[in-house]
């Protein structure tokens, strides 16, 4: 146990963890926005189709 403590005290300061830096979110690209739009429309259409199938029964 003494060995571990002495190694920790002798270690350079760069060996210790750096302070946490919050990640900065990147803006959405136009391509990502386009595919999100396509996915949203597909979800709405599929929900409408499921409603149609359920109401027929």
Secondary structure, 3 states (H helix, E strand, C coil): CHHHHHHHHHCCHHHCCCCCCCCCCCCCCHHHHHHHHHHHHHHHHHHHHHHHHHHHC
